[in-house]
């Protein structure tokens, strides 16, 4: 039914709960998982603005440095998940994009021809006052495929 799924992660507690569901989908016939991580523009901008002031670097250099540092921080975690999913018998791959998370998740699902997106109810940047994270709401609204939201 859902042979290829997209699993977006920001490594938050809720993303980890969603990951547990991803692993269980093997029993339901899922064969492939694309692990997606979005480097959000706002995080890059915050980081490079600080770097620019600390190092007095030109804006372009500081922004490039910010993206590199963020990638260094997350790529090992992504590789661990990829290896674990392969051990469970999934075909697994990693996709890292920069931009607005909700839009990039939907684009990724369309590009890889996924049949399902599995994500946590809220991510790391969501305020507790929201009923559902804004990224999740936008993914549900924009997604070209079914979305499983794990609470």
Secondary structure, 3 states (H helix, E strand, C coil): CCCEEEEECCCCHHHHHHHHHHHHHHHHCCCEEEEEEEEEHHHHHHHHHHHHHHHCCCHHHHHHHHHHHHHHHHHHHHHHHHHHHHHCCCEEEEEEEEECHHHHHHHHHHHCCCCEEEEECCCCCCCCCCCCCHHHHHHHHHCCCEEEEEC
